[in-house]
Amino acid sequence: MERFILLSLALFSDAMVMDEKVKSGVELDTVSANCNYDAHYKDHTKYWCRGYFRDSCNIIAFTPNSTNRVVLKDTGSKLIITVSCLVKEDTGWYWCGIQRNFARDDMDFTQLIVTDNRNSRANGFSPGKETGSRMSILIICILITGLGIIFIISHLSRGRRSQRNRGVTGKSIARKIQHSPNPSRILSWKT
């Protein structure tokens, strides 16, 4: 019975733990992630994969192999993943995992955020960019509002001018009728 309990704990416990849930880096720089694991798994194959869901992530590298940009180093209790020459397209979800023969692989995730600004904060966002973009949006909104007000004022003033012109024309005709030598002829013509 004790062996069954120990075997169950070994098979179903979390053996892989990522050091940080969010990593940030700058384009063309290097970022590292550490996955700590139980020394019991030191001889198991470890891997680094990309994808939001653990069951469908695409494996990038296995231990002891590496790729041209991803280096995996296994210390016996920690898997150190180093990704170099970062590009913005590297932004996404990543998993470090341990292959287990008779159980589901043990995995833990991190989110990588890659920015293009060398002055970016640790959370991956630049205060200057954020303020600058807010200011740009504010200026655009003010300009659009100003143009709208100018359009409304010009439209209203055109309407008033046309009403005045119609009013002046009607008054002019009435004056002409009153000053006409024979006003009855003009009135009889209408009927």
Secondary structure, DSSP 8 states (H G I E B T S, - for coil): -HHHHHHHHHHHS--EEES-SEEEEETTS-EEEEEEE-GGGTTS-EEEEE-SSGGG-EEEEESS---SSEEEEE-SSEEEEEE-S--GGG-EEEEEEE--SSS--EEEEEEEEEES-TT--TTS--HHHHHHHHHHHHHHHHHHHHHHHHHHHHHHHHHHHHHHHHHHHHHHHHHHHHHSS-HHHHHHHH-
